[in-house]
Amino acid sequence: MSSFGANSTGGGSSASNSNNTGRHPVYKGIRRRKSSGKWVSEIREPRSPNRIWLGTFPTPEMAAVAYDVAALALKGRDAELNFPNSASSLPVPATNSPRNIQAAAACAAAALGAAGDALLGARSSSREAENNYLTPGNNNNNNEYFMDEDLIFDMPNVIMNMAEGMLLSPPRLNLPDNDDTTGDKRNREIEKGEKNGKDHIEEENLWVYKTWLIYICIRHVILRGKLSIKSYNMKHKDGKPYPPNKNSWKVKLALMVVVLCGFSFYLGGIFCSEKETYVTKEVNREDETPIGNGAGPLQTKTTFTECSADYQDYTPCTDPRRWKKYGLHRLTFMERHCPPNFERKECLVPPPDGYKVPIRWPKSKNECWYRNVPYDWINKQKSNQHWLVKEGEKFIFPGGGTMFPNGVGKYVDLMEDLIPEMKDGTIRTAIDTGCGVASWGGDLLDRGILTVSLAPRDNHEAQVQFALERGIPAVLGIISTQRLPFPSNSFDMAHCSRCLIPWTEFGGVYLLEIHRILRPGGFWVLSGPPVNYENRWRGWNTTIEEQRSDYEKLQDLLTSMCFKLFNKKDDIAVWQKLTDNSCYKKLDNPDSYPPKCDDGTEPDSAWYTPLRPCVVVPNPATKKLKLNALAKWPERLHVAPERVSDVRGGSEGAFKHDDSKWKVRAKHYKKLLPAIGTEKIRNVMDMNTLYGGFAAAVVEDPLWVMNVVSSYAANTLSVVYDRGLIGTFHDWCEAFSTYPRTYDLLHLDNLFTAESHRCEMKYVLLEMDRILRPNGYAIIRESSYFIDAIATMAKGMRWSCRKEDTEYGVQNEKILICQKKLWYSKESS
C-alpha cells in the first residue's frame, strides 16, 4: 500500500490529535486553522527567512503531500518527508521558483484528494455488494472478494505521470531495463522527424508522449489491479452468476481514469501552447545527441561557440556591464546579481591575447605573467605602496601594502608578537576583508594559516584575480546588504588592513557580520584608521578629534557585542571575541543595542540572506566551538568536530568513515592523474564536498582546496571549518564568485546526480570551463547514467576526456579525467 496514509479521506481523526498550536502530531510542515478546521501547508526556503505558501486543504494528508513536493524540490535527497516511500511518484516542479513549487504541490494534493474520494465510493460499493451477497450459511472464506486499496492509494502515480509529461519537468520514471524496443522506435521516429522539419518533430514527439501516457494508464489499471479472478467471477453456490451491481466501484474507477487522461491532455494543450513562457531559447536539433538509458535520453549540446574577446574577464554575477541596474546605497551594485536565463551566455570565455601557462608555485607567489592579468590601473596607483611592480613581461609582488610599506613579513611578525596563538597551531583559518593582492594571506601560508582573501570586483580591477594567479585562496565578495557565504563561528581570525569598510556605520551591521563568522575566542585584527590616530591623523585628511571619536565609537560597539581589546601596538589593534556566553545576557535588556537575534534568524543561513543589525549568540550547548577547545593544527584535521552531530545522519563514526574513504579515493586519483601532488596543480576546488574529505586527503601536497557546499544541501561547511579547512556556500545553478581561469583542478562527486533536477547540465559545464585554467584538469566522479552525456559536452568545450573505473570498479559509477585545451580567440592577434 502507498505510504500516503489511511486517513486520506478526511481530517477528523487527525485533527483531534493536533495540539493547541494547530500543528499536526505526525505530519511536518502543516497546521490546522481553528476557524475553518482546514489544514494549511508552508515551507521555509533553505538558508532564508522567507516561506513559500503551499495552500489550504481539507485533509491533513493533502497538506502533508504538498509539503513533501516542496521539500523534495528545495532540499533534494536530504528532505525529511511525511511519505518517504512515495517520493518517486511526486511531481517535480519545472523550476524552484515559488510559483512552480506551489503548482506542483497543488497537483499532488489534488491527486490525493481524488484518490480519497474514489476510495470512499469503492468502500461503500463493496460493503453494499457484501450485504447483498453474503447470506446465512455462506462461508465467507470460500469467496475471495479482494478490494485492492493499493490500486486506490497509488492512483497519484497515474495523475503524476500524466501531469509531469504535460506540465512539469520529466517525471521520476524507471522504465524497464529490457524495454529497448520502445526507446529504439522513438529514436527512429525522431530521426525521421528531423528530415521533415522542426515543427513535425515537436508534433510527433508530443503524440508519442501522449501515446505513452495512454499506455501508462492502461498498464497501471491492468497490472496493478489485484482483483482476484474468483471474486471477479463470483457465483452463488447454485452456480448462478452474481448479479452485477449498478454502483460497482470498478465502473467508477474506469470512468475516473478516462476523465483524468482527457483532463491531462487538455492541460497539456494549454501549457504546451505557452511553452515560450518556460523555454527562453531553443537548442538546434543538430546540436543535440540523445544519450542515456532508464528514464529516457539525455539531450546534450555538442558544440559551443566562442565568446567575444571583451568577455575575457567575464564574471557573470558581478558583471560591471550590469552595475547601472542596481543601487549605489552601501555599494549594493557590487554584490551578486546573476543574469536572468534569457541573458545567460552559452559560449566559451576566451583567454587574453598572449596568455601563457601560469608560473608554477611557489615561484608564482612572487611573480606572474602580465598578459595573464593585463591590468595597469592597480600598477600605476599602488606602485608607490609596493603592492606590485611591472617588470618586462611580468608583474613582481614585493610584499608591500598600504599599512606595511616595509614588507608583509615584518608586519606579520609584529602581529605574531601580539597574538601568540598564531605560532602554535591554535589559529588555522583566517579571512582577509579588502585583501589587495593577497600578500597577507600569502605570507600566512608559510606559517600554517589558511586564509580566504575577500575583495569585490571594484576599481582596483583584479585583486582576487591577482591573488589566484599567485596561487593564494581568494573569492569575490563584499560586505554590503547580504551575509557572506560562510557559516557562523567558522574563522579563527579576521583581518582588515585599511580596508575602508565603515565598521561603525549603518548600525554596525558590517562588524556584526564579522562577529557572526568569527568563532568564540577568535581574533579581529584592524590596522589603519582609527587605530593609532594620535600619530597618524595628519595623513588621513581629518582632525584628531574626529579620529578620537571614531575610535571610541568603534570600541563601544565592539564591547557591546562581546569583544574585548586583546592587544595593541603601533598601527595594529587586536580584539578577541569572548568565549563566556554570560556577556550576552545584557542583550536581554530591550533597550540594549545591538539586540540579540531572535529565533527566526538561522545563524548559518548565508546564501542571499540579508544582513540584520543584531548579534548572533553562539550556541552554549556546543562546548567545542571555542578556539581554545579545538585541537591544534594539524591534529585538528582528523578529529571529528562536535558540530558533525548537527548534520542529519552525521556522527563521529560517519566522519571517520568519510575520512578513511577519501584516503583511498585520493590514492586512486593520483594513479589516474599523476599531476596531483606536482607543481602543475595548485588551486583546487571540490565542487560539492561533504566534510572536506578530499581536501584532507591531499593536505600534504603543494596545493589548497576550496570546499564548496551546496546552498540547498545540509550545512556541512561548519564541519569543514572546524577541521581547519576553508570553503564557501554556493548554488551551481549560478556562476561562482571568481574570475575566469583561476583553478587548476576541479573535482565533482556525483554533482549532476544531486543537482540535475534543479540545474541545467550545460550551464554547470560552461561555468566549469570558465573558471578552469587552460591545461587544467577536471575529475568528474558521476553516475554511469550521466557520464557519457558529460563526455560529449566536454568534447564540445574542447576538452579531452577519458573514462576510468572507480577504485572498486563498480559499474554504476565511473570517473572522467578531463583536460582543458589552451586555445586563443579568433579575434586575437
C-alpha positions in Angstrom: 0.0 0.0 0.0 1.2 3.5 -0.7 2.5 5.4 2.3 0.2 8.4 1.8 -1.7 7.1 4.8 -5.0 5.6 5.6 -6.7 8.8 6.7 -6.6 10.4 3.3 -10.3 10.6 3.2 -10.7 13.2 5.9 -9.2 15.3 8.6 -11.4 14.5 11.5 -9.3 11.9 13.3 -6.1 13.6 12.7 -7.4 17.0 13.7 -8.4 15.7 17.1 -4.8 14.7 17.8 -3.3 18.1 16.9 -2.1 20.3 19.8 -3.3 23.7 20.8 -0.9 25.4 18.3 -2.6 23.6 15.4 0.5 21.6 14.5 -0.2 18.0 13.4 1.3 15.4 15.8 2.7 13.3 12.9 3.0 15.3 9.7 5.6 18.0 9.2 5.0 21.5 7.7 1.3 21.7 8.3 -1.1 23.2 10.8 -4.9 23.4 11.4 -6.9 26.6 11.2 -9.1 26.9 14.2 -11.7 28.9 12.4 -12.4 26.6 9.4 -10.8 23.3 10.5 -8.9 23.1 7.3 -5.2 22.4 7.0 -2.6 24.8 5.7 0.9 23.9 4.4 4.0 26.1 4.0 7.8 25.6 3.9 10.8 27.8 4.6 13.3 28.3 1.8 16.7 26.9 2.7 19.1 29.4 4.3 16.4 32.1 4.0 13.8 33.5 6.4 11.2 33.5 3.5 8.4 31.0 3.5 6.5 29.6 0.5 2.8 29.3 1.0 1.6 26.0 -0.4 -2.2 26.3 0.1 -5.2 25.4 2.3 -6.5 21.8 2.1 -9.5 19.9 3.6 -7.4 17.0 4.9 -4.0 16.8 6.7 -2.8 14.2 4.2 -3.3 16.6 1.3 -1.4 19.3 3.1 1.3 16.9 4.0 1.9 15.6 0.5 2.0 19.2 -0.7 4.8 19.8 1.8 6.6 16.8 0.5 6.7 18.1 -3.0 8.1 21.4 -1.9 10.6 19.7 0.4 11.9 17.5 -2.3 12.3 20.4 -4.7 14.2 22.6 -2.2 16.2 20.1 -0.2 16.6 17.1 -2.5 17.8 13.9 -1.0 18.2 15.5 2.4 14.5 16.3 2.7 12.5 14.8 5.6 9.3 13.7 4.1 5.9 12.8 5.5 5.5 9.9 3.0 9.1 8.9 2.1 8.0 5.7 0.3 6.0 7.7 -2.2 8.8 10.2 -3.1 9.3 8.7 -6.5 5.7 9.3 -7.5 5.6 13.0 -6.6 5.7 15.7 -9.3 8.9 17.7 -9.9 8.5 21.5 -10.4 9.8 22.9 -13.6 12.0 25.3 -11.6 12.4 26.1 -7.9 10.5 29.3 -8.1 7.7 29.6 -5.5 5.1 29.7 -8.3 6.2 26.4 -9.8 6.6 24.8 -6.4 3.0 25.8 -5.5 1.7 24.5 -8.8 3.3 21.1 -8.3 2.2 20.9 -4.6 -1.4 21.7 -5.6 -1.3 19.0 -8.3 -0.1 16.3 -5.8 -2.7 17.4 -3.2 -5.5 17.3 -5.7 -4.5 13.9 -6.9 -4.5 12.6 -3.3 -7.9 14.2 -2.7 -9.3 12.5 -5.9 -7.9 9.1 -4.7 -9.6 9.6 -1.3 -12.9 10.3 -2.9 -12.6 7.2 -5.1 -11.8 5.1 -2.0 -14.9 6.2 -0.2 -17.0 5.2 -3.2 -15.2 1.9 -3.5 -15.6 1.0 0.1 -19.4 1.9 0.2 -19.9 -0.2 -3.0 -18.0 -3.2 -1.7 -20.0 -3.1 1.6 -23.2 -3.0 -0.3 -22.2 -5.9 -2.5 -21.2 -8.0 0.5 -24.5 -7.3 2.2 -26.4 -8.4 -0.9 -24.3 -11.5 -1.4 -23.4 -12.9 2.0 -26.4 -14.8 3.4 -26.6 -17.1 6.5 -24.9 -20.4 5.7 -22.5 -19.0 3.2 -18.8 -19.4 4.1 -17.1 -16.0 3.6 -13.7 -17.7 3.4 -14.6 -19.5 0.3 -15.3 -16.3 -1.6 -12.1 -14.4 -2.3 -13.6 -10.9 -2.8 -10.4 -8.7 -2.8 -10.7 -4.9 -2.9 -7.3 -3.6 -3.8 -6.6 -0.5 -1.7 -3.2 -0.2 -3.2 -4.8 0.5 -6.5 -6.6 3.4 -5.0 -3.8 4.8 -2.9 -1.3 4.6 -5.7 -3.6 6.4 -8.1 -1.4 9.6 -7.7 1.2 7.8 -9.8 -1.2 7.8 -12.8 -2.0 11.5 -12.3 1.6 12.5 -11.6 2.9 10.7 -14.7 0.3 12.4 -16.9 0.8 15.9 -15.3 4.6 15.7 -15.4 4.5 14.7 -19.0 2.5 17.8 -20.0 3.3 20.4 -17.4 6.4 19.8 -15.4 10.0 18.5 -15.8 10.4 14.9 -16.7 8.9 12.5 -14.1 10.9 10.2 -11.9 10.1 7.1 -14.1 12.2 4.0 -14.0 11.4 2.2 -17.3 12.1 -1.5 -17.6 15.7 -2.1 -18.5 14.8 -4.7 -21.1 12.3 -2.4 -22.8 14.7 -1.3 -25.5 12.1 -1.6 -28.3 10.2 1.5 -27.3 13.3 3.6 -27.0 14.7 2.5 -30.3 11.4 3.1 -32.0 11.2 6.6 -30.5 14.7 7.4 -31.7 13.8 6.3 -35.2 10.7 8.5 -35.1 12.8 11.5 -34.0 15.4 10.8 -36.8 12.5 10.6 -39.3 11.1 13.9 -37.9 14.4 15.7 -38.4 14.1 15.1 -42.1 10.6 16.6 -42.2 11.3 19.8 -40.3 11.3 21.0 -36.7 7.5 21.5 -36.4 6.8 17.9 -37.4 9.3 16.7 -34.8 7.5 18.6 -32.0 4.1 17.3 -33.1 5.3 13.8 -33.4 7.2 13.8 -30.1 4.0 15.2 -28.4 1.9 12.4 -30.0 4.5 9.8 -29.0 4.4 11.0 -25.4 0.6 11.1 -25.3 0.6 7.6 -26.6 3.0 6.6 -23.9 0.7 8.2 -21.3 -2.3 6.2 -22.6 -0.1 3.1 -22.2 0.7 4.1 -18.6 -3.0 4.5 -17.8 -3.9 1.1 -19.2 -0.9 -0.7 -17.9 -1.4 0.8 -14.4 -5.0 -0.4 -14.2 -4.3 -3.8 -15.7 -1.1 -4.7 -13.9 -1.7 -3.1 -10.5 -5.4 -4.1 -10.2 -5.2 -7.1 -8.0 -8.9 -8.2 -8.2 -9.0 -11.9 -7.7 -10.3 -13.9 -10.6 -12.6 -15.8 -8.3 -14.1 -12.6 -6.9 -14.3 -11.0 -10.3 -16.4 -14.1 -11.5 -18.2 -14.7 -8.2 -21.1 -17.2 -8.3 -23.7 -18.4 -5.8 -23.5 -21.9 -4.6 -26.2 -22.9 -7.0 -24.0 -21.9 -9.9 -25.9 -18.8 -10.9 -23.7 -15.8 -11.6 -23.6 -13.0 -9.1 -25.7 -10.1 -10.5 -23.7 -7.0 -11.3 -24.0 -4.1 -9.0 -25.1 -0.8 -10.7 -22.8 1.2 -8.4 -19.8 -1.1 -8.9 -16.6 0.7 -7.9 -14.9 -0.8 -10.9 -17.1 1.3 -13.2 -16.3 4.4 -11.2 -12.6 3.7 -11.3 -12.6 3.2 -15.0 -14.5 6.4 -15.6 -12.2 8.3 -13.3 -9.1 7.1 -15.2 -10.7 8.1 -18.6 -11.6 11.5 -17.2 -8.2 12.1 -15.8 -6.5 11.1 -19.1 -8.6 13.5 -21.0 -8.1 16.3 -18.4 -4.3 15.9 -18.6 -4.3 16.2 -22.4 -6.4 19.3 -22.1 -4.0 20.8 -19.6 -1.1 19.7 -21.8 -2.5 21.6 -24.7 -2.8 24.7 -22.7 0.7 24.6 -21.3 2.3 23.4 -24.5 0.8 26.4 -26.3 2.5 28.6 -23.7 5.8 26.8 -23.7 7.6 30.1 -24.7 7.0 31.2 -21.2 9.1 28.4 -19.8 11.7 27.9 -22.5 13.6 31.0 -23.4 16.0 29.6 -26.0 15.7 26.6 -28.2 18.7 24.4 -29.0 19.0 23.3 -32.6 18.3 19.6 -33.1 21.6 19.2 -35.0 23.4 20.2 -31.8 21.7 17.6 -29.7 22.6 14.0 -29.2 20.4 11.5 -27.3 22.5 9.7 -24.7 21.3 7.7 -21.7 19.1 5.0 -20.6 16.5 4.3 -17.9 14.3 7.4 -17.7 14.8 8.4 -21.3 17.6 10.0 -23.4 19.6 13.0 -22.1 19.7 15.8 -24.6 23.3 17.2 -24.9 24.7 20.1 -26.7 27.8 19.1 -28.6 29.2 22.4 -29.9 29.8 25.7 -28.2 30.8 29.0 -29.8 33.5 31.4 -28.6 32.5 34.5 -26.6 33.8 37.8 -28.0 37.2 39.0 -26.8 35.8 41.6 -24.5 34.5 38.8 -22.3 38.0 37.6 -21.4 37.5 38.6 -17.7 33.7 37.8 -17.6 32.3 37.3 -14.1 28.5 36.7 -14.7 27.2 37.5 -11.3 29.4 40.5 -10.6 29.5 41.9 -14.2 30.3 45.7 -14.4 28.2 45.9 -17.5 25.1 45.4 -15.3 26.1 47.6 -12.4 23.9 50.5 -13.6 20.8 48.4 -13.0 21.4 48.4 -9.2 21.6 51.0 -6.5 24.6 52.8 -5.1 23.5 52.6 -1.5 26.0 50.6 0.5 27.6 49.6 -2.8 24.8 47.0 -3.4 25.7 47.0 -7.1 28.9 45.2 -6.3 27.0 42.3 -4.7 26.0 39.1 -6.6 23.4 39.9 -9.3 23.2 37.0 -11.6 21.8 37.4 -15.1 18.3 36.0 -15.9 18.1 32.9 -18.0 17.5 34.7 -21.2 20.7 36.7 -20.7 22.9 33.7 -19.9 25.9 33.1 -22.1 26.3 29.8 -23.9 29.8 30.4 -25.2 33.4 29.7 -24.2 35.2 32.5 -22.4 38.5 33.2 -24.3 41.9 33.9 -22.7 43.5 37.3 -23.1 45.7 37.9 -26.1 49.2 36.5 -25.4 48.0 34.3 -22.4 50.7 31.9 -21.1 50.6 28.9 -18.8 50.7 30.4 -15.3 54.0 30.4 -13.4 54.1 27.5 -11.0 54.0 27.5 -7.2 56.0 28.6 -5.1 57.6 30.9 -7.7 54.1 32.3 -8.5 53.7 33.8 -5.1 56.2 36.5 -6.1 55.5 36.9 -9.8 53.0 36.3 -12.6 52.7 37.0 -16.4 51.4 40.4 -17.2 49.4 39.1 -20.2 47.5 36.7 -17.9 46.3 39.6 -15.8 46.7 42.7 -18.1 45.6 45.4 -15.7 47.7 48.6 -15.4 45.5 50.7 -13.1 46.4 48.9 -10.0 50.1 49.0 -11.0 50.0 52.8 -11.6 48.0 53.6 -8.4 49.6 51.3 -5.9 53.3 51.0 -7.1 54.4 53.6 -4.5 52.9 51.3 -1.8 54.8 48.3 -3.3 51.7 46.2 -4.0 53.2 45.1 -7.3 55.6 46.3 -9.9 55.6 45.7 -13.7 59.0 44.5 -15.0 59.1 43.4 -18.6 56.5 40.7 -19.3 55.9 40.1 -15.6 54.3 41.6 -12.5 56.5 41.3 -9.4 55.0 41.3 -5.9 57.5 42.8 -3.4 55.1 42.1 -0.5 54.2 45.6 0.3 50.8 47.1 1.3 49.2 50.3 2.4 49.8 49.6 6.1 53.0 47.6 5.7 55.4 49.5 3.4 58.3 47.7 4.9 57.0 44.4 3.7 54.3 42.0 4.8 56.8 39.7 6.6 57.7 42.3 9.2 54.0 43.2 9.5 53.0 39.6 10.3 56.0 39.3 12.7 54.6 42.1 14.8 51.1 40.5 14.6 52.5 37.2 15.9 54.0 39.1 18.9 50.6 40.5 19.7 48.8 37.1 19.1 50.9 34.1 20.3 48.2 31.7 19.1 49.4 32.3 15.5 52.6 30.4 16.3 51.4 27.2 17.9 48.7 25.9 15.6 45.8 27.3 17.5 44.9 29.7 14.7 44.4 27.9 11.4 41.7 29.7 9.3 41.5 33.4 8.6 39.6 35.8 6.4 41.1 39.0 4.9 38.5 41.6 4.1 39.7 44.0 1.4 42.7 41.9 0.5 44.6 44.0 -2.0 46.7 41.5 -3.9 46.6 39.0 -1.0 50.1 39.5 0.2 49.0 39.0 3.9 47.3 35.7 3.0 50.3 34.6 1.0 52.7 35.2 3.9 50.4 33.3 6.3 50.5 30.2 4.1 54.2 29.7 5.1 53.1 30.0 8.8 50.5 27.2 8.5 47.5 29.5 8.4 45.0 29.2 5.6 43.4 32.5 4.6 40.3 33.3 2.4 41.1 36.6 0.7 38.0 38.6 0.0 37.5 41.6 -2.2 34.9 42.9 -4.6 35.2 43.5 -8.3 35.9 47.2 -7.9 38.1 49.9 -9.3 41.2 48.0 -8.3 40.1 45.8 -11.2 41.5 42.4 -10.3 42.5 42.0 -6.6 41.0 38.5 -6.5 42.4 37.5 -9.9 45.9 38.6 -8.9 45.6 36.5 -5.7 44.5 33.4 -7.5 47.1 33.9 -10.3 49.7 33.9 -7.5 48.2 30.6 -6.0 46.6 32.2 -2.9 43.0 31.4 -1.9 40.5 34.2 -2.7 36.9 34.8 -3.7 34.9 37.8 -5.0 32.7 39.3 -2.3 31.7 42.4 -0.4 30.0 43.0 3.0 27.1 45.2 1.9 23.4 44.1 2.4 23.8 40.3 2.4 25.7 37.9 4.6 29.0 36.5 3.5 28.6 32.9 2.2 30.1 31.3 5.3 28.6 29.6 8.3 28.6 31.1 11.8 31.5 30.6 14.2 33.9 29.4 11.4 37.0 31.6 11.2 39.7 31.7 13.8 40.9 35.2 12.8 39.6 38.1 10.7 41.8 40.9 9.3 41.3 44.4 7.9 44.3 46.4 6.8 42.9 49.8 5.9 40.1 48.1 4.0 38.0 51.2 4.1 34.9 49.4 5.4 32.8 51.8 7.5 32.6 49.5 10.5 30.5 51.8 12.8 28.0 52.9 10.1 24.5 51.5 9.4 24.1 50.3 13.0 27.4 48.4 12.9 26.0 45.7 10.6 29.4 45.1 8.9 31.1 44.4 12.2 28.1 42.3 13.3 28.8 40.1 10.3 32.4 39.7 11.3 31.1 38.7 14.8 28.8 36.1 13.2 31.5 34.3 11.2 34.2 34.5 13.9 34.3 31.6 16.4 34.3 32.3 20.1 37.9 33.1 21.2 38.7 34.2 17.6 40.6 37.4 16.9 39.7 40.5 14.8 42.8 42.5 13.7 42.5 46.1 12.5 45.3 48.2 11.1 44.6 51.7 9.8 42.1 54.4 10.7 41.2 55.0 13.5 44.0 52.9 15.2 47.0 54.9 16.3 45.1 58.1 15.4 47.3 60.0 17.8 50.2 59.7 15.4 48.5 59.1 12.1 45.6 61.6 11.9 47.5 64.2 9.9 47.9 61.8 7.0 44.2 60.9 7.0 42.9 64.3 6.0 40.9 64.7 9.2 41.2 66.1 12.7 42.4 64.4 15.8 39.1 65.0 17.5 37.2 63.2 14.7 39.6 60.2 14.8 39.3 60.0 18.6 35.5 60.0 18.3 35.7 57.3 15.6 37.9 55.1 17.8 35.8 55.5 20.9 32.7 54.7 18.9 34.4 51.5 17.5 35.5 50.4 20.9 32.0 50.9 22.4 30.4 48.9 19.5 32.9 46.0 19.9 32.3 45.9 23.7 28.5 45.8 23.2 28.8 42.7 21.0 31.1 40.9 23.5 34.6 41.7 22.1 37.5 42.7 24.4 40.6 44.6 23.4 43.2 41.9 23.4 46.4 43.8 22.5 47.6 46.9 20.7 50.8 48.2 19.3 51.7 50.9 16.8 49.2 50.6 13.9 47.8 47.2 14.9 44.9 46.7 17.3 43.6 43.2 18.2 40.2 42.4 19.7 39.0 38.9 20.8 35.5 37.5 20.8 34.6 36.4 24.3 34.1 32.7 25.0 31.9 33.3 28.0 28.2 33.5 27.0 27.3 35.3 30.1 28.3 38.5 28.3 25.3 38.1 26.0 22.8 38.2 28.9 23.0 42.0 28.8 21.4 41.8 25.4 18.1 40.6 27.0 17.6 44.2 28.0 15.1 45.6 25.5 17.0 49.0 25.5 20.3 47.4 24.6 21.9 47.8 21.2 22.7 45.9 19.2 19.9 43.5 20.2 20.1 39.7 20.3 18.9 38.0 17.1 15.5 36.2 17.5 15.0 32.5 17.0 13.8 33.2 13.4 17.3 34.1 12.3 19.3 31.0 11.5 23.0 31.6 12.3 24.3 29.5 9.4 21.8 30.8 6.8 24.3 32.6 4.4 23.1 32.4 0.8 21.4 35.6 -0.3 20.5 36.2 3.4 20.1 39.9 4.3 22.3 41.4 7.0 20.4 42.1 10.2 21.5 44.6 12.9 21.5 42.0 15.7 24.0 39.8 17.5 24.1 36.1 16.7 24.8 34.4 20.0 26.9 31.2 19.9 25.1 28.1 21.0 26.1 27.5 24.6 25.4 23.8 24.2 28.3 23.5 21.7 31.3 23.3 24.1 34.0 22.6 21.5 33.1 25.5 19.3 35.6 27.8 21.1 39.0 28.3 19.6 40.9 27.1 22.7 38.7 24.0 22.8 39.7 22.8 19.4 42.7 20.5 18.8 45.7 22.4 17.4 46.7 22.0 13.8 47.4 19.5 12.3 45.8 17.2 14.8 42.6 19.1 14.3 42.3 17.8 10.7 41.3 14.3 11.6 39.3 14.9 14.9 35.6 14.6 14.5 34.1 18.1 15.2 31.3 18.4 17.6 29.1 20.1 15.0 29.1 16.9 12.8 26.3 15.7 15.1 24.2 18.7 13.9 24.2 17.3 10.4 21.4 14.9 9.6 22.9 11.4 9.6 26.2 12.8 10.9 28.2 11.2 13.7 31.7 10.6 14.7 31.6 7.2 13.1 30.3 8.7 9.8 33.0 11.3 9.9 35.8 8.7 10.4 34.3 6.6 7.6 34.3 9.5 5.2 37.9 10.4 6.2 39.1 6.9 5.5 37.1 6.6 2.3 38.7 9.7 0.8 42.2 8.5 1.6 41.5 5.5 -0.6 39.9 7.6 -3.3 42.7 10.2 -3.4 45.3 7.5 -3.8 43.3 6.1 -6.8 43.0 9.7 -8.2 46.8 10.1 -8.1 47.2 6.9 -10.2 44.7 8.2 -12.7 46.1 11.8 -12.7 49.8 11.8 -11.7 49.9 15.6 -11.9 48.2 15.7 -8.4 51.0 16.5 -6.0 53.2 18.2 -8.5 53.8 21.9 -9.3 51.2 21.6 -12.1 48.3 21.7 -9.7 48.0 24.5 -7.1 44.4 25.9 -7.0 41.9 23.1 -6.5 38.1 23.2 -6.0 36.0 20.4 -4.6 32.6 21.5 -6.1 30.3 19.5 -3.8 32.1 18.3 -0.7 30.6 16.7 2.4 33.1 17.0 5.2 36.1 18.2 3.2 37.4 14.6 2.9 39.2 15.1 -0.5 40.9 18.2 0.8 42.1 16.4 3.9 43.4 13.5 1.9 45.7 15.8 -0.2 46.7 18.2 2.5 50.4 17.2 2.3 50.6 18.2 -1.4 51.6 21.7 -2.5 48.0 22.8 -3.2 45.0 24.2 -1.4 41.3 23.3 -1.8 38.2 25.5 -1.9 35.5 23.3 -0.5 32.1 24.1 -1.9 28.8 23.1 -0.1 25.6 23.4 -2.0 23.3 26.1 -0.6 20.5 23.6 -0.9 22.3 20.7 0.9 22.7 20.1 4.6 25.1 22.5 6.2 28.3 20.6 6.5 30.6 23.6 5.8 30.8 24.3 9.5 32.4 20.9 9.9 34.9 21.8 7.1 36.0 24.9 9.0 36.1 23.1 12.4 38.7 20.7 11.0 40.9 23.6 9.7 39.9 23.7 6.1 38.2 26.5 4.1 35.2 26.7 1.8 32.0 28.5 0.8 28.4 28.0 0.1 27.3 28.1 -3.5 24.4 27.2 -5.8 25.7 25.6 -9.0 22.7 26.8 -11.0 24.6 30.1 -10.9 28.1 31.3 -11.7 30.8 31.0 -9.0 32.3 34.2 -7.4 35.6 34.1 -9.2 37.4 35.3 -12.3 37.9 33.1 -15.4 41.0 30.8 -15.5 41.6 30.6 -11.8 41.6 26.9 -10.9 44.0 24.1 -11.9 41.8 21.2 -10.8 38.0 20.8 -10.4 36.6 17.8 -8.6 33.0 16.6 -8.7 31.5 13.8 -6.7 28.0 13.0 -8.2 27.2 16.7 -8.6 24.9 16.1 -11.5 23.1 13.3 -9.8 22.4 15.6 -6.9 21.6 18.8 -8.7 20.3 17.9 -12.2 16.7 18.3 -11.1 17.5 22.0 -10.5 20.5 23.0 -12.6 20.9 22.5 -16.4 23.9 20.4 -17.1 25.3 22.6 -19.9 25.4 25.7 -17.8 27.3 23.9 -15.0 29.8 22.6 -17.5 30.2 26.0 -19.1 30.9 27.5 -15.7 33.5 24.9 -15.1 35.1 25.8 -18.4 35.1 29.5 -17.4 36.9 29.0 -14.1 39.3 26.3 -15.2 42.7 27.3 -16.4 43.9 26.2 -19.9 45.7 22.9 -19.5 43.8 22.5 -16.2 42.1 19.2 -15.2 38.7 18.0 -14.0 38.0 14.8 -12.1 34.3 14.0 -12.6 33.0 11.2 -10.5 29.5 10.5 -11.6 26.7 8.0 -12.2 27.0 6.0 -15.4 23.7 7.5 -16.5 25.3 11.0 -16.8 28.9 10.1 -17.7 28.5 9.8 -21.5 26.5 12.9 -21.8 29.1 14.8 -19.8 31.9 13.5 -22.0 30.0 14.6 -25.1 29.6 18.1 -23.9 33.1 18.3 -22.6 34.3 17.4 -26.1 32.2 20.3 -27.4 34.1 22.6 -25.0 37.4 21.5 -26.5 38.3 19.2 -23.5 39.9 15.8 -23.9 38.4 13.2 -21.6 38.9 9.5 -20.8 36.6 7.3 -18.8 38.1 5.3 -15.9 36.8 2.8 -13.3 36.4 3.8 -9.7 38.8 2.4 -7.0 36.4 -0.6 -6.5 35.4 -1.0 -10.2 31.7 -0.6 -9.6 29.6 -0.5 -12.8 27.0 2.2 -11.8 29.7 4.8 -11.2 32.6 6.0 -13.4 35.3 8.6 -13.4 36.1 11.1 -16.2 39.6 12.5 -16.3 39.4 15.6 -18.5 41.9 18.3 -19.5 41.0 21.7 -20.9 43.0 22.7 -24.0 44.7 26.0 -24.5 43.2 28.0 -27.3 43.0 31.6 -28.4 40.2 33.7 -29.6 39.7 34.2 -33.3 39.8 37.9 -32.6 43.3 37.5 -31.0 46.4 38.9 -32.8 
